[in-house]
Amino acid sequence: KPKTGSFYVRQIVGSVNYDAGSDPVDFSHGWLNYQIEHHVWPDLSMLQYQRGAPRLKAICEKHGVPYVQQNVFWRLKKTV
C-alpha cells in the first residue's frame, strides 16, 4: 500500500544505491545511482536526489533501516 511505513521500508530495503554525491559521478551514472531515492520519491526530479540522499540516509540510520550504497562494479560482480 503506497505511502505507508511498510511501503517505504520495502522500497529502501529492496534497492541499492551506487556511488553518488558529486556532479561528475552522478552525471556519469545518469543519476541512476540514486535507486533508493527514486523508489521512495518517484515524483522527485533526478536533480534533487543529491540533496535528498543525506536526509534519507539519516532517517534510515535513526530507525535502523539498512541504506545500502556500493560501487557499481562490486554490484555487477555480485550479479554475475
C-alpha positions in Angstrom: 0.0 0.0 0.0 1.7 3.3 -1.1 2.5 6.0 1.4 2.6 3.7 4.5 5.7 3.0 6.6 5.9 -0.5 5.4 5.8 0.7 1.7 8.8 3.0 2.3 10.8 0.3 4.2 10.3 -2.1 1.3 11.4 0.5 -1.2 14.6 1.2 0.8 15.5 -2.4 1.6 14.7 -3.6 -1.9 17.0 -1.0 -3.6 20.7 -0.3 -3.6 22.5 3.0 -4.5 25.7 3.2 -6.4 28.5 5.6 -5.5 27.0 9.1 -5.5 27.3 12.6 -4.3 29.3 14.6 -6.8 28.1 16.1 -10.0 30.6 14.3 -12.2 29.9 10.9 -10.7 26.1 11.5 -10.8 26.3 12.7 -14.4 28.4 9.6 -15.4 25.7 7.3 -13.9 22.9 9.4 -15.5 21.5 9.9 -11.9 20.6 6.1 -11.9 22.9 5.7 -8.9 20.1 7.0 -6.6 17.8 4.0 -6.8 16.7 4.2 -3.2 15.6 7.9 -3.5 14.0 7.1 -6.8 11.8 4.4 -5.3 11.0 6.4 -2.2 10.2 9.6 -4.1 9.2 8.6 -7.6 7.9 12.1 -8.5 11.1 13.9 -7.4 13.3 15.3 -10.1 16.5 13.3 -10.5 18.5 16.5 -10.0 17.1 16.7 -6.4 18.3 13.2 -5.5 21.7 14.5 -4.5 20.1 16.8 -1.9 17.6 14.2 -0.6 20.1 11.3 -0.2 21.8 12.5 3.0 18.4 13.2 4.6 17.0 9.8 3.7 20.2 8.1 4.9 20.0 9.9 8.3 16.3 8.8 8.6 17.3 5.2 7.9 20.1 5.3 10.4 17.8 6.8 13.1 15.2 4.0 12.6 17.7 1.1 12.0 16.7 0.6 8.3 19.7 -0.6 6.1 20.6 2.0 3.5 22.9 0.2 1.1 25.3 2.1 -1.2 28.0 0.2 -3.0 30.3 0.5 -6.0 28.6 -0.3 -9.3 31.3 -2.7 -10.3 31.0 -4.6 -6.9 27.3 -4.9 -7.6 27.9 -6.2 -11.1 30.4 -8.8 -9.7 27.7 -10.0 -7.3 25.2 -10.2 -10.1 27.4 -12.2 -12.4 
